[in-house]
């Protein structure tokens, strides 16, 4: 055997393990924004495209509850430019003449539920990313330190 093949590469398996952990962290970091976009995307789209409208008529209201979908009504609404739309109005009971935040086929009694739908997952995933980054940095910082012996 040659002298080169007899030598062991310094840090071979440890280096591979370290690279694998870096790759896993990078994959997770890349996946987090995708998950946030999928979870909060519809609410964000509605916040961006929605506008104020006036309820014209309400046909039926359904009370929500803990094990039920949120309270909602069915009705029609008109936008400031004269366009009209109809569909589900999510939120508290509404009446003709009330202002809603709406788009084509959907409406909310206020923007509050949409903000919760968008900012809750953004905050949760953002906090998770910070925790992962701090853990990884702590792991990297402590990687070369030896564990102190414990007294018995």
RAFEN-V391783 format. One record per backbone hydrogen bond with DSSP energy under -1.0 kcal/mol. CO is the residue of the C=O (numbers start at 1). NH is the residue of the N-H. If there is no record, write none. Layout:
((CO NH) (CO NH))
//
This chain:
((2 6) (3 7) (9 12) (11 15) (12 16) (13 17) (14 18) (15 19) (16 20) (17 21) (18 22) (19 23) (20 24) (21 25) (22 26) (23 27) (24 28) (25 29) (26 30) (27 31) (28 32) (31 35) (32 36) (33 37) (34 38) (35 39) (36 40) (37 41) (40 44) (41 45) (42 46) (43 47) (44 48) (45 49) (46 50) (51 102) (53 100) (54 78) (55 97) (57 76) (60 74) (62 72) (71 91) (72 62) (73 89) (74 59) (74 60) (75 87) (76 56) (76 57) (77 85) (78 54) (79 82) (83 79) (85 77) (87 75) (88 107) (89 73) (90 109) (95 98) (98 55) (100 53) (101 108) (102 51) (106 103) (107 90) (108 101) (111 115) (112 116) (113 117) (114 118) (115 119) (116 120) (118 122) (119 123) (120 124) (121 125) (122 126) (123 127) (124 128) (125 129) (126 130) (127 131) (128 132) (129 133) (130 134) (131 135) (132 136) (133 137) (134 138) (135 139) (136 140) (137 141) (138 142))
//
